[in-house]
Amino acid sequence: MTTLQPRPPYSDAELAQLYPRQLHLQQVQILLRHGERTPINARFGNAGLPAFWPYCSAVRRLRAAVLGPSGPGAESVSTFSEVQWRRRLETFDNNDAAIPASGPKGELDSLCDLGMLTDRGRETTYALGTRLRKLYVDHLGFLPASIKDADFIYLRTTPIPRALESMQQAFFGLYPPHTRAPDFPPLTIVSRNPADETLFPNDSNCRRFAFLSRAFAQRAADRWNDTEEMAYVNKKLAKWMPADSPRIAVDSRPRLIGIMDTVSSTMAHGPATRLPKEFYDPKARSIMETIAVEEWFAGYKESQEYRALGIGSLMGDVVARMVSTAERNVPPPDEEFVQTPGQHGTSSSTIDGLKSKNKKNDGDDDDFRFGLSGCHDTTLAGILASLGAFGNDAWPPFTSHIAIELFRSNFDTDNTNTTNKPSTSLLSSLWPSSPKPTPIGRKPTSSLTPREKESLQGYFVRLRYNDTPVVIPGCKTPGNHLDGDESFCTLAAFKAIVDKFTPRDWKGQCHTNVKAPAFPEKEELAGY
């Protein structure tokens, strides 16, 4: 759960294996957990942990848009300008008198709010952006080296500031200022109201999912609270628990997950904000992580409803964007597929051509080659667990990411499964004069027409979690993956797997049968 240690850059041999010549990269969607932050709640002051951490330099250089008059003497308020300001925190003493908040060495500036992205978190998310540039710009040539605008990039974030700021840091690493045109326009960043948010498991606005979450959490408490493992954690750490909750448990106050959160946050930062050494006991940390992973993510592995309400809507969006790209790339009867020069590359001029060819006027943001979404640990683990690919992995560290890559086979090679090749002549003979079809979107696989199924052929999906390819169980079936590499799932198979937990009416399902039994009659395995 603490700081990610990135693997070294891919070697040439690894790149050749990860990006085989018979596949052409079409689209990439990156979902990244925010960087290092302060704890969500102030805990363990009795163990000497300062309540205020001096690791957030951004609060010394804030900017705000303010509306004012257009000029001296103007009566109307019609022009925006910026005001620069810095933020200081205030607290109160034992007598309820207001006093300035201060850090461990008396610092008044750069103090973080709870759960705030720290300077360290900004560094690691910027570094992630530079690694993405190294891969997708320098090595693969998939993205242009310099850009005039970001219209081909989909930027998205949850309403939580650390997710927004982490995504912005990663974008700046991907395209630092010198790579952007002097007249580069403001970035468009997409967000949603909290009630509509599906970029993380939204138990605050989905009552049925909240009920399911509590049920699985209680099951974890029943399984683990009275075990030898929990007794070991108590032996090490219970002496710092509050008097009204002296025993550590899954459902203690603070909860086990809260204790783990504080430990992880302190490990990611400096010695001035460290706990006593017992908190970092390797065995105690391993036990806490094992229990927390089960408490929070077992539901995705066992229950289709849990997957649907927790992460299904997001994955439906992800698949719909890939399907949209595949549909747009189906050549009409008089057009043949032409490989872009270079192994995987697309030059800046080609990007412009793609934009002019595919640009819509309806505000649809499916026309993009690269997506960058700022989200959370529960997003990444929820996705992997719902695809049957999380196993007993550790809690996602800060600045973890999932890269969801869409590939198209190069049809003039002999190494690709040709049964997945879309046939232009077949399309022409079956539908010689049919009108433009309705986009597939989230239409279930079982309802697709022959033409719609044909449009998905020749496409493959691969997930990389923290730069390591992920194998989805249902993609291992013969015919569901690229010959010789099970990590490349056919788009048709990947969509069929995700379809099973993509909700048709997320909000409706969130408020239906809220207190129905939480656990399925038998385990509904993920990833098939």
C-alpha positions in Angstrom: 0.0 0.0 0.0 3.0 2.3 0.3 5.3 3.7 -2.3 5.6 1.8 -5.6 9.1 0.9 -6.7 8.9 1.1 -10.5 10.6 -1.6 -12.5 13.5 -0.7 -14.8 12.6 0.5 -18.4 11.8 -2.3 -20.8 14.8 -3.7 -22.8 14.6 -3.9 -26.5 14.0 -7.7 -26.2 11.2 -7.1 -23.8 9.6 -4.4 -26.0 9.8 -6.8 -29.0 7.9 -9.4 -27.0 5.4 -7.0 -25.4 4.6 -5.3 -28.7 4.9 -7.9 -31.4 5.2 -6.7 -35.0 2.0 -8.4 -36.0 -0.1 -6.1 -33.8 -0.6 -2.4 -34.2 -1.4 -0.3 -31.1 -4.7 1.6 -31.6 -5.7 3.0 -28.2 -4.4 3.2 -24.6 -6.4 3.9 -21.5 -4.4 4.6 -18.3 -6.0 4.4 -14.9 -3.7 5.7 -12.2 -3.9 5.7 -8.4 -3.0 9.0 -6.9 0.5 9.6 -5.5 1.6 9.6 -1.9 -0.7 11.5 0.5 -1.2 12.2 4.1 -3.5 9.9 6.2 -7.2 10.2 5.7 -7.7 10.8 9.5 -5.3 12.0 12.2 -4.4 9.0 14.3 -1.8 7.9 16.9 -0.9 11.3 18.4 -0.3 9.3 21.5 2.5 7.6 19.7 4.1 10.9 18.8 2.8 11.2 15.3 2.3 14.9 14.4 -1.2 15.9 13.3 0.0 18.3 10.7 2.6 17.3 8.0 4.8 20.0 6.2 4.9 18.2 2.9 2.5 20.2 0.7 4.4 23.1 -0.9 1.6 23.7 -3.4 -0.5 25.5 -0.7 2.1 28.3 -0.7 1.4 29.1 -4.4 -2.3 28.8 -5.0 -4.2 30.7 -7.7 -7.9 31.5 -7.9 -10.0 33.0 -10.7 -11.8 36.1 -9.6 -14.3 38.2 -11.5 -13.8 42.0 -11.6 -14.3 45.1 -13.7 -13.0 45.2 -17.3 -10.9 48.3 -16.6 -10.4 51.4 -14.4 -13.7 53.1 -13.7 -15.7 50.3 -15.4 -19.1 49.7 -13.7 -19.8 46.2 -15.0 -18.1 43.1 -13.6 -17.1 41.2 -16.6 -13.4 40.2 -16.7 -11.7 37.3 -15.0 -8.2 37.6 -13.5 -6.1 35.6 -11.1 -5.3 36.2 -7.5 -2.4 34.4 -6.0 -2.6 33.3 -2.4 -1.2 30.9 0.2 -3.1 28.8 2.7 -2.4 28.4 6.3 -4.1 26.1 8.7 -5.7 27.0 12.0 -6.6 24.7 14.9 -7.5 25.2 18.6 -5.9 24.4 21.9 -7.2 22.6 25.0 -9.2 25.7 25.9 -10.8 25.9 22.5 -8.8 29.0 21.7 -7.8 29.4 18.0 -4.1 28.9 17.3 -2.0 28.5 14.2 -1.5 24.9 13.2 2.2 23.9 13.0 4.3 21.0 11.8 6.7 18.8 13.8 9.4 21.5 13.7 7.1 24.5 14.1 6.4 25.0 10.4 3.5 27.3 9.5 3.6 26.9 5.8 3.3 23.9 3.5 1.0 22.1 5.9 -1.1 19.4 4.4 -4.8 18.8 4.8 -5.8 15.2 5.6 -5.7 13.0 2.6 -3.8 15.6 0.6 -1.3 14.8 -2.2 2.1 15.6 -0.9 5.2 16.8 -2.7 6.4 13.2 -2.8 3.1 12.2 -4.4 3.6 14.9 -7.0 7.1 13.7 -7.8 6.0 10.1 -8.3 3.0 10.8 -10.5 5.1 13.2 -12.6 7.7 10.4 -12.9 4.9 8.0 -14.0 4.1 10.5 -16.8 7.8 10.5 -17.9 7.8 6.7 -18.0 4.6 6.8 -20.1 6.3 9.2 -22.5 9.4 7.0 -22.7 7.2 4.1 -23.7 4.5 5.5 -25.9 6.4 8.4 -27.5 10.1 7.5 -27.5 10.0 3.7 -27.9 6.8 3.0 -29.7 6.1 6.2 -31.5 2.4 5.7 -30.7 2.0 9.3 -29.5 3.5 12.4 -31.1 6.6 14.0 -29.5 5.0 17.5 -29.5 1.4 18.6 -29.6 -0.7 21.6 -30.6 -3.6 20.6 -28.4 -4.8 17.6 -26.4 -8.0 16.8 -28.4 -6.9 13.2 -28.9 -6.4 12.7 -25.1 -9.2 11.9 -22.7 -8.5 13.3 -19.3 -10.8 12.2 -16.5 -10.7 12.4 -12.7 -12.8 11.7 -9.6 -14.0 14.7 -7.5 -11.2 14.1 -5.0 -8.4 16.7 -5.3 -5.5 14.2 -5.0 -6.8 12.3 -8.0 -7.1 15.4 -10.1 -3.7 16.7 -9.1 -2.0 13.3 -9.7 -3.5 13.1 -13.2 -2.3 16.6 -13.9 1.2 15.7 -12.7 1.2 12.6 -14.9 0.1 14.7 -17.9 2.9 17.2 -17.3 5.4 14.3 -17.3 3.9 12.9 -20.5 3.9 16.3 -22.2 6.2 18.8 -20.4 5.9 22.5 -21.3 8.6 22.4 -24.0 6.7 19.8 -25.9 3.5 21.9 -26.2 2.8 24.6 -28.7 3.1 28.2 -27.5 -0.6 28.7 -28.0 -1.5 25.4 -26.4 -5.2 25.7 -25.3 -6.4 24.9 -21.7 -6.8 21.2 -21.0 -10.3 19.8 -20.9 -10.6 17.6 -17.8 -13.8 15.5 -17.4 -15.4 15.0 -14.0 -18.8 14.0 -12.6 -21.1 14.9 -9.7 -20.5 12.6 -6.8 -23.9 10.9 -7.3 -22.9 9.9 -10.9 -19.3 8.9 -10.1 -18.2 5.4 -11.2 -14.5 6.0 -11.5 -14.3 4.4 -8.0 -16.6 2.1 -6.1 -19.2 4.6 -5.0 -20.7 3.2 -1.8 -21.7 6.7 -0.7 -24.2 7.0 -3.5 -25.1 3.3 -4.3 -27.1 2.0 -1.3 -27.1 -1.6 -2.5 -23.3 -1.6 -3.0 -22.9 -0.1 0.5 -25.0 -2.9 1.9 -22.9 -5.5 0.1 -19.6 -3.9 1.2 -20.7 -3.9 4.8 -21.7 -7.6 4.6 -18.3 -8.7 3.1 -16.5 -6.5 5.7 -18.4 -8.1 8.5 -17.6 -11.6 7.1 -13.9 -10.6 7.2 -14.3 -9.5 10.8 -16.0 -12.7 11.8 -13.2 -14.7 10.1 -10.2 -12.8 11.4 -10.9 -11.0 14.7 -10.2 -13.9 16.9 -7.3 -15.5 15.0 -3.7 -16.0 16.0 -2.8 -13.5 13.2 -4.8 -10.7 14.8 -3.5 -11.6 18.2 0.0 -11.0 16.8 -1.0 -7.5 15.5 -2.5 -6.7 18.9 0.7 -7.8 20.7 2.7 -5.4 18.6 0.4 -2.4 18.3 -2.6 -2.5 20.7 -0.9 -0.3 23.4 -1.4 2.7 21.2 -5.1 2.1 20.6 -7.6 4.6 22.3 -8.9 3.6 25.8 -12.5 3.2 24.5 -11.3 0.7 21.8 -8.3 -1.0 23.2 -8.2 -4.0 20.9 -7.3 -4.0 17.2 -9.9 -5.7 14.9 -11.2 -5.5 11.4 -14.1 -3.4 12.8 -12.3 -1.6 15.7 -12.0 2.1 16.0 -9.8 2.9 14.3 -10.5 0.1 11.9 -7.7 -2.2 10.8 -7.7 -0.6 7.4 -7.3 2.9 9.0 -4.3 1.7 11.0 -2.7 0.3 7.8 -3.4 3.5 6.0 -1.5 5.6 8.6 1.4 3.2 8.6 1.6 3.3 4.8 1.4 7.0 4.6 4.2 7.5 7.2 6.4 5.0 5.4 6.2 7.1 2.2 7.5 10.2 3.9 10.2 11.6 6.1 11.5 10.7 9.5 9.7 13.7 11.2 6.4 11.9 10.6 7.2 8.3 11.6 5.6 6.0 14.1 7.4 3.8 16.7 9.3 0.9 15.1 6.7 -1.7 16.1 4.3 -0.3 13.5 6.7 -1.4 10.8 7.1 -4.9 11.9 7.1 -6.9 8.6 4.9 -9.7 9.9 2.3 -7.4 11.4 2.1 -5.4 8.2 1.8 -8.5 6.1 -1.1 -9.8 8.2 -2.9 -6.4 8.1 -2.6 -6.3 4.3 -3.8 -9.8 3.8 -6.9 -9.1 5.9 -7.6 -5.7 4.4 -7.4 -7.1 0.8 -10.0 -9.8 1.7 -12.2 -7.3 3.5 -12.3 -4.9 0.6 -11.9 -7.0 -2.6 -13.1 -10.5 -2.0 -16.6 -9.4 -3.1 -15.4 -8.7 -6.6 -14.0 -12.2 -6.9 -17.1 -14.0 -5.6 -20.2 -12.0 -6.6 -21.3 -10.8 -10.0 -23.6 -8.2 -8.4 -20.7 -6.8 -6.4 -18.7 -6.4 -9.6 -21.5 -4.8 -11.4 -22.3 -2.2 -8.8 -18.7 -1.6 -7.7 -16.8 -1.3 -11.0 -19.0 -2.6 -13.8 -20.2 0.8 -15.0 -16.6 2.0 -15.4 -15.5 -1.1 -17.2 -18.6 -0.7 -19.5 -17.3 2.7 -20.4 -13.8 1.4 -21.0 -15.0 -1.4 -23.3 -17.4 0.9 -25.1 -14.5 3.2 -26.1 -12.5 0.3 -27.4 -15.4 -1.0 -29.4 -16.0 2.5 -30.8 -12.4 2.6 -32.1 -12.8 -0.8 -33.7 -16.1 0.2 -35.3 -14.6 3.4 -36.8 -11.6 1.4 -38.1 -13.7 -1.1 -40.1 -12.8 -0.2 -43.7 -15.7 0.5 -46.1 -15.9 -1.8 -49.1 -13.7 0.4 -51.3 -10.9 1.0 -48.7 -8.1 -1.3 -47.6 -6.3 -1.3 -44.4 -2.9 0.4 -44.6 -0.3 0.0 -41.9 1.0 3.3 -40.6 4.8 3.7 -41.2 6.9 2.3 -38.3 6.3 -0.6 -36.1 3.7 0.9 -33.8 4.2 4.6 -34.6 1.8 7.3 -35.6 3.4 10.6 -36.5 2.1 14.0 -35.4 0.7 14.6 -38.9 -1.0 11.2 -38.8 -2.6 12.2 -35.4 -4.0 15.4 -37.1 -5.3 13.3 -40.0 -7.0 10.9 -37.6 -8.6 13.7 -35.7 -9.9 15.4 -38.9 -11.2 12.1 -40.2 -12.9 10.9 -36.9 -13.9 14.2 -35.4 -17.5 14.4 -34.5 -19.6 17.5 -33.8 -21.8 16.0 -31.0 -19.3 16.5 -28.2 -18.6 12.7 -28.0 -15.3 12.0 -26.2 -14.9 8.5 -27.6 -12.6 9.9 -30.4 -9.3 9.6 -28.6 -6.2 7.5 -28.8 -5.0 8.0 -25.2 -6.9 8.2 -21.9 -5.5 9.3 -18.5 -7.8 8.9 -15.5 -7.0 9.9 -12.0 -8.5 7.4 -9.5 -7.8 5.3 -6.4 -6.5 2.0 -5.0 -10.1 0.7 -4.8 -10.5 1.4 -8.6 -7.4 -0.6 -9.6 -8.0 -3.5 -7.3 -11.7 -3.6 -8.2 -10.9 -3.9 -11.9 -8.2 -6.6 -11.5 -10.3 -8.6 -9.0 -13.4 -8.4 -11.3 -11.4 -9.8 -14.1 -10.1 -12.6 -12.0 -6.5 -11.2 -12.2 -5.9 -9.9 -8.7 -5.1 -13.1 -6.9 -3.5 -12.5 -3.5 -1.7 -9.4 -4.7 -0.6 -6.7 -2.2 -2.7 -3.6 -1.8 -2.0 -1.3 -4.8 0.8 1.0 -3.8 0.7 4.8 -4.3 1.0 5.8 -8.0 0.1 2.3 -9.3 -1.5 2.2 -12.7 -3.3 -0.1 -15.1 -2.7 0.4 -18.9 -5.5 -1.0 -21.0 -4.2 -1.3 -24.5 -6.2 -2.0 -27.7 -4.3 -3.6 -30.7 -5.3 -4.4 -34.3 -3.7 -7.2 -36.1 -1.6 -6.5 -39.2 -3.3 -8.7 -41.8 -0.4 -9.1 -44.1 1.6 -11.2 -41.6 1.6 -14.9 -41.1 1.8 -14.9 -37.3 -1.7 -13.7 -36.5 -4.7 -15.9 -36.0 -6.4 -15.1 -39.3 -9.8 -16.2 -38.1 -9.9 -12.8 -36.4 -9.4 -10.8 -39.5 -12.3 -8.6 -40.6 -13.2 -9.4 -44.2 -13.8 -6.3 -46.3 -15.2 -8.5 -49.1 -17.6 -10.2 -46.7 -18.8 -6.9 -45.4 -19.3 -5.7 -48.9 -21.2 -8.8 -50.0 -23.4 -9.0 -47.0 -24.3 -5.3 -46.6 -23.5 -3.6 -49.9 -25.7 -0.6 -49.4 -26.7 -0.6 -45.8 -26.9 2.7 -43.9 -24.4 3.6 -41.2 -25.1 1.3 -38.3 -26.0 2.4 -34.8 -22.8 2.3 -32.6 -22.5 -0.8 -30.4 -21.8 1.1 -27.2 -22.7 -1.2 -24.3 -24.9 -3.5 -26.3 -24.4 -7.0 -24.8 -22.5 -9.5 -26.9 -25.5 -11.8 -27.0 -27.5 -9.1 -28.8 -24.9 -8.2 -31.4 -25.7 -8.7 -35.1 -23.3 -10.6 -37.4 -22.0 -7.3 -38.8 -21.4 -6.0 -35.3 -19.5 -9.1 -34.2 -17.5 -8.9 -37.4 -16.4 -5.3 -36.5 -14.7 -6.7 -33.3 -12.6 -9.3 -35.1 -8.9 -8.7 -35.5 -8.7 -6.7 -32.3 -6.9 -7.7 -29.0 -6.9 -6.2 -25.5 -4.0 -6.4 -23.1 -3.8 -5.1 -19.5 -0.5 -4.2 -17.8 -0.6 -3.6 -14.1 2.4 -1.6 -12.9 4.2 -2.6 -16.2 3.5 -6.3 -15.8 1.1 -8.0 -18.3 -2.1 -9.4 -16.8 -3.7 -12.7 -17.8 -7.5 -13.0 -17.5 -8.7 -16.6 -16.9 -11.5 -16.5 -19.5 -8.9 -15.3 -22.1 -6.9 -18.5 -21.8 -9.6 -20.5 -23.7 -8.4 -21.4 -27.2 -9.6 -18.8 -29.7 -9.9 -16.2 -27.0 -6.3 -14.9 -27.3 -3.5 -14.2 -29.6 -1.7 -17.4 -30.7 1.2 -18.0 -28.3 0.4 -15.2 -25.8 -2.6 -15.5 -23.4 -2.2 -11.9 -22.2 -3.6 -10.6 -25.5 -7.3 -11.3 -25.2 -9.5 -10.9 -28.2 -11.7 -7.8 -28.0 -14.7 -10.0 -28.5 -13.8 -12.3 -25.6 -12.8 -9.4 -23.3 -16.1 -7.6 -24.1 -18.1 -10.8 -23.4 -16.4 -11.1 -20.0 -17.0 -7.5 -19.0 -20.6 -7.6 -20.4 -21.5 -10.1 -17.6 -20.9 -7.4 -14.9 -21.8 -4.3 -16.8 -25.0 -2.9 -15.3 -27.8 -1.9 -17.6 -29.1 0.7 -15.1 -26.5 1.4 -12.5 -28.5 3.9 -10.5 -31.7 1.8 -10.6 -29.8 -1.3 -9.5 -28.2 0.8 -6.7 -31.6 1.4 -5.2 -33.3 -1.9 -5.8 -33.5 -4.8 -3.3 -31.1 -2.9 -1.1 -31.3 -5.4 1.8 -31.7 -8.6 -0.2 -29.2 -11.4 0.8 -25.6 -10.1 0.2 -23.9 -13.4 -0.8 -24.7 -15.4 -3.9 -25.9 -19.0 -3.4 -22.7 -20.2 -4.9 -19.5 -18.4 -5.7 -19.7 -16.6 -9.1 -16.1 -16.7 -10.2 -14.6 -13.6 -11.8 -12.8 -13.4 -15.1 -15.1 -15.6 -17.3 
